């Protein structure tokens, strides 16, 4: 959100507890058991709409865009059509799950795997992999390739779910996503954009980086969620 001379605009969402409880009861009747009531989607929709409105090429806000927030414990996907929310999904996988895979594949404690991901959390380009494979006896090359394979293995399920979500939206609304904005947890910044195979559209930084503004829900990176009552 923009910060003006007279203060900062804050986007907030509130709902009566009774109404939320009634909605959850309806979901329960349909054998759906939500664990979290999340406000993220509203915040991200507002973020993208506001940023595109103030961006010089405002025409970029037309059409269908998606924002993927790769967080620590989960990944949120928000799809907007002409600035309005069209589709949303939360995946119960994030950077924490990638750290677990790294710990297992590298045979190190999970906290060490997490620190390693913070320092080296980037997938290698195919050309870089080919270059490293030319030195099979080099320990640094072997370590880099092993790290890359572990990151790819940890990221695959998340990317698969993101891709399936985008295809589900396309099937439902008959309109593909034209741009994919990435909003990534600092410990794995660049992972989504460095893995380009699944995407059928450009992957660009989140609109938050255009304005250097705080989180749409007032918290760094991952907006707050409220557990279901």
Secondary structure by P-SEA (a helix, b strand, c coil): ccccccbbbbbbbbbbaaaaaaaaaaaaaaccccccccaaaaaaaaaaaaaaaacccccccccbbbbbbbcccbbbbbbbccccccbbbbbcccaaaaaaaaaaaacccaaaaaaaaaaccccccaaaaaaaacccccaaaaaaaaaaaaaaaaaaaaaaaaaaaaaaaaaaccccccbbbbbbccccccccccccccccbbbbccccccccccccccccccccccccc
